[in-house]
Amino acid sequence: MRGDYHVPRRWGWDCHGLPVEYEVEKELGLSGPQEIAALGLDRFTEECRSLVLRYANEWEASSRGLAVGLTSAHAYKTMDRSYMDSVLWAFHRLHEVGLLYEGHKVVPYCCRCQTPLSNFEARLDDAYRARSDESCTVKFRLCDDVTTSFLAWTTTPWTLPSKRRVGGEPDLE
């Protein structure tokens, strides 16, 4: 955006988060933080690393077959110490120059894992499930014109009284 600069695309892996931990729990037949602690955090962490690397190798092999123009020779992994250090360094620099602020935000939270959830993690169990949302469609005539109508669709039926205006009632307040 500021001239002729080349920004190379770089292969990378987002390795942290509950999806990896959840998959490892299933593979090891574990259920909850107490069983993870009994297994040992070092072993559980190593199992998570192993899972990420297995999927990384599988993804790289399939990407070669699809002619994806990336190489994994210098790939980053968010689980690597150098990556984590660079993120912490960047946050520290932002803090030093006064570009960070503290605020409050409501986020999804997992009581079992005692951690906030990303949007993806919150939908993890629900990503491909077919579902239907209730809604209604109401037909409003345009004043005295019986041939012209407006349709109002809503998933919040309590808003329908306010939608009477769409019909063009000039005396409606």
BELBEL-V376280 format. One record per pair of residues at least 24 apart in sequence whose ideal C-beta (glycine too) atoms are under 6 Angstrom apart, sorted by sequence separation. I is the first residue (numbers start at 1). GAP is how many residues later the second one is. D is the distance in whole Angstrom. If there is no record, write none. Layout:
<<I	GAP	D> <I	GAP	D>>
This chain:
<<24	24	5> <143	25	5> <140	26	5> <141	26	6> <142	26	5> <24	27	6> <140	27	4> <20	28	5> <23	28	6> <20	31	6> <15	37	5> <13	43	5> <11	59	5> <9	61	6> <11	61	5> <15	62	5> <16	62	5> <12	63	6> <15	63	5> <11	64	4> <12	64	4> <13	64	5> <14	64	5> <15	64	4> <18	103	5>>
